Amino acid sequence: MLENVGESLTEESLGHLLQKYGKAVTCVCFMGGDAEPFEVERLAGFLHRQSIALVKVGWYSGKNELPEGLSVQNFEYIKLGPYIEKLGGLKSPDTNQHFYRIYGDEMKDITYRFWRI
């Protein structure tokens, strides 16, 4: 059985990391968090409100779509879709995954930028 190691991701723990590394941190990317998407949204908001380091915020989600009511305004990038080996990752034109650049409430699909064709 796997052990639960590390610490919970909170505003306090994110603040400590930003204090420790300062302006060396330019982007924070959440990996997963699909069980608590509104918590990911809340932490993304914290990252934009804090004044330690100006950071971009990304989220790699395995879900095909965001839950209703979730605001994308606190993200610069969001990747949606589970990895399916036969379809490949973002570099494959056959992928089921989509990578979005966020502009306010608008999600612009920029997946094609990863393709090597």
SVG drawing of the C-alpha trace seen along z (x, -y; Angstrom):
<svg xmlns="http://www.w3.org/2000/svg" viewBox="-22 -42 38 44">
<polyline fill="none" stroke="black" stroke-width="0.4" points="0.0,0.0 1.2,-3.5 2.1,-5.8 0.8,-9.4 4.0,-11.4 4.7,-15.1 2.4,-17.9 -1.0,-19.2 -1.0,-21.9 -2.3,-25.0 -1.9,-28.8 0.5,-28.6 2.7,-25.8 2.6,-27.6 3.6,-30.9 6.5,-29.1 7.8,-27.8 7.5,-31.2 9.3,-32.8 12.1,-30.2 12.6,-30.4 11.4,-34.0 11.5,-35.2 13.1,-32.0 9.6,-30.7 7.9,-31.9 5.1,-29.3 3.1,-27.0 1.5,-24.0 -1.1,-21.9 -0.9,-18.2 -4.3,-16.5 -6.5,-17.8 -9.5,-16.5 -11.1,-15.2 -11.2,-18.8 -11.2,-21.2 -12.6,-24.1 -9.7,-23.9 -7.3,-24.0 -9.2,-27.1 -9.0,-28.7 -5.3,-28.1 -4.8,-29.5 -6.5,-32.6 -4.2,-32.8 -1.2,-32.6 -2.4,-35.6 -3.2,-37.6 0.1,-37.0 2.9,-39.6 6.0,-37.4 6.5,-36.5 4.6,-37.2 3.7,-33.7 1.8,-32.1 -0.5,-29.3 -1.3,-26.1 -3.3,-23.0 -2.9,-19.6 -6.2,-17.9 -7.1,-14.3 -10.7,-15.3 -12.2,-15.9 -13.9,-19.1 -14.0,-21.5 -16.8,-21.2 -19.7,-23.6 -19.2,-26.8 -15.4,-26.7 -13.8,-30.0 -10.7,-29.8 -9.7,-33.5 -6.9,-32.6 -5.1,-30.3 -2.9,-31.1 -2.9,-27.5 -5.1,-24.4 -4.5,-21.0 -7.6,-18.7 -7.9,-15.0 -6.5,-11.8 -3.4,-10.3 -4.4,-7.5 -1.3,-5.7 -2.7,-4.8 -3.6,-8.4 -0.4,-9.9 0.3,-13.0 0.2,-16.6 2.8,-16.2 0.6,-13.9 -2.0,-15.3 -4.2,-12.2 -4.2,-13.1 -7.5,-13.4 -5.8,-16.0 -6.2,-19.7 -4.0,-22.5 -5.6,-25.9 -4.2,-29.4 -6.6,-31.4 -7.6,-35.0 -10.0,-36.2 -13.0,-33.8 -11.9,-32.6 -10.1,-29.3 -8.1,-29.2 -7.1,-25.8 -3.3,-25.9 -2.7,-22.2 -1.5,-22.4 1.7,-24.3 3.0,-21.0 2.6,-19.0 5.7,-18.0 4.2,-17.8"/>
</svg>
